[in-house]
Amino acid sequence: MTSTLTKQSQILIVGGGTWGCSTALHLARRGYTNVTVLDVNRIPSPISAGHDVNKLAGGLSTADSKGDDEDSIWKALSYAAAQGWLHDPVFQPFCHNTGSVVAGSTPKSIKQLVEDEIGDDIDQYTPLNTAEDFRKTMPEGILTGNFPGWKGFYKPTGSGWVHARKAMKAAFEESERLGVKFITGSAHHMSIKSTLAPKLI
């Protein structure tokens, strides 16, 4: 059945968390003018998974992929997400591209890290052989241990963290600015006219 969705179609999003705010934002940016979001809580919803200070952000240096196998699709999704975090003015202020440390405390675990995590990208990593090497990868006072037996590698870019709640709030505010309607609060009942039923997507 061919979709009859137009830019003026009524679109209802139930839930104003991470997915709801993001969906609303991208629909509004694509020119949809009749988007409504419902949530029992004020945005950003305190029960949303995105109502958090930090979330890990990996794959910030992933290359785009055009294949259709599972690995290629995952790389394409990671690339698209990274472009949003790194370049979209709504999300970029909340992305912290701090890099990553991979480490192990036994020869076997260190060998496995090199084979499974680093692979052919070894030249992008700095070896970490001493406690001081580890401490230099973080702000002063974060790492204070002696790291007995630990070895690892540090990559200064390509991973980090995002301030999830602030990003969700920014998506909400930009969506609202673009005309998305947000309705919050408890509902006692909901009714849908039968004439609308065939148009539900």
Secondary structure, 3 states (H helix, E strand, C coil): CCCCCCCCCCEEEECCCHHHHHHHHHHHHCCCCCEEEEECCCCCCCCCCCCCCCEEECCCCCCCCCCCCHHHHHHHHHHHHHHHHHHCCCCHHHEECCCEEEEECCHHHHHHHHHHHHHHHHHHCEEECCHHHHHCCCCCCCCCCCCCCCEEEEECCCCEEECHHHHHHHHHHHHHHCCCEEEECCCCCCCCCCCCHHHCC
